[in-house]
Amino acid sequence: MSQEYDITAKNIFSNLADDIVSYFLGLKFTKLDELNIEFTTIESRESDMVFKCTTENGDIALHIEFQTYNDSKMPYRMLRYATEVMEKHNLIPYQVVVYFSKNELKMDNNLDYHLGEENLLNFRYRIIDIGKIKFEDIVKTKYYDLYTFLPVADKDKRQKEKEAYLRKCVEAIRDMPVDKAKKSYIVTTAEILAGIIYDEEVIEKIFSEVIGMSILEESKIYKKILEKGKLEGKKEGEKEKSIKIAKELLKKGMSIDEIAEVTELSKEEIKKLLN
């Protein structure tokens, strides 16, 4: 059984956005601000990455979602994000789903209907299937952050060579001409993604045999930092959600005692919301 993919995409891929846009999308851009897009009333989740960018065609919102399984509802999610971006930030969204998994890609990237000339929808976004990206195409670039994706790339080669493929990926990461800190971080993220495909014992064996112990120890520190970031982000998100629920319940006239029981906020925190 492969390891659970349990660290949020924002933590893992925060350093990869520029390389993803430059290499996979071929966009020339200047990143300005990160935008927070969250659906508190519809679904308990927020977008993976949304940035305000300046391009040769003007300002846009670059939206990147990372997906490790086939989700039949993805087009609806992406449309909701698109409308939220346009409504809140008055920006045209450029949307991309980056897919990597053991399984074949079986998701639509569009929503359409046509009920006369004045009642129609023609919505599209891009899906990048990492499994179809060749190993050689990644390692011949100088976008070294993309080496993170090597263990989940090149599905044909990966299925044919099995553990030998993972060893080749780790050797390529080991030989990157980057500083130790950057290499340690990429080792960390590549090891995490390898858990989507390979058993934990195989991953530990190959990484420990190929990567020098000093880098491997440093990568463990990065992993702890990522896991801590996930936990703190989760706690922060839960608190924000509880506050929003409490505000709605106050509007409906529910007592502070009852709201405290439902939301697990303190009575003092709830009283502050009345001001």
Secondary structure, 3 states (H helix, E strand, C coil): CECCCCCCHHHHHCCCHHHHHHHHHCCCEEEEEECCCECCCCCCCECCEEEEEEECCEEEEEEEEEECCCCCCHHHHHHHHHHHHHHHHCCEEEEEEEECCCCCCCCCCEEEEECCCCCEEEEECEEEEHHHCCHHHHHCCCCHHHHHHHHHCCHHHHHHHCHHHHHHHHHHHHCCCCCHHHHHHHHHHHHHHHCCCCEHHHHHHHHHHHCCHHHHHHHHHHHHHHHHHHHHHHHHHHHHHHHHHHHHHHHCCCCHHHHHHHHCCCHHHHHHCCC
